[in-house]
Amino acid sequence: MSPMEQNTAMIEAGVLELVRSEREKALSPREWKFRLRGYGYAVKTVGGAQILTRLTTGAALGKLPPEFS
């Protein structure tokens, strides 16, 4: 497990719901990531896992569940 994954906290329920909602609206993973940027979030892939981060600081918010892959 990488240091980034070890230092991530659980993603808040409201933020996770926003991410889930935007994923359902998007036609592709690329569009989904673009839509998240509008809310100030980014998705980084680290060791095969998707990590939700803040766009402005790069701070990791937590590992996304496998359903987002």
Residue pairs with C-beta under 8 A, 6 or more apart in sequence:
1 47
2 46
2 47
4 44
4 46
4 51
4 60
5 46
5 47
5 49
5 51
5 63
7 60
8 51
8 60
8 61
8 62
8 63
9 61
9 62
10 62
11 19
11 52
11 61
11 62
11 64
12 61
15 41
15 52
15 61
18 39
19 36
19 41
19 52
19 64
19 68
20 68
22 32
22 35
22 36
22 39
23 32
23 68
25 35
26 32
26 35
32 43
33 42
33 43
36 42
36 43
37 55
40 54
40 55
40 56
41 52
41 53
41 54
41 55
41 61
42 52
42 53
42 54
42 55
42 58
43 50
43 51
43 52
43 53
43 64
43 68
44 50
44 51
44 53
44 60
45 51
49 63
49 64
50 63
50 64
50 68
50 69
51 60
51 61
51 62
51 63
51 64
52 60
52 61
52 62
52 63
52 64
53 59
53 60
53 61
54 61
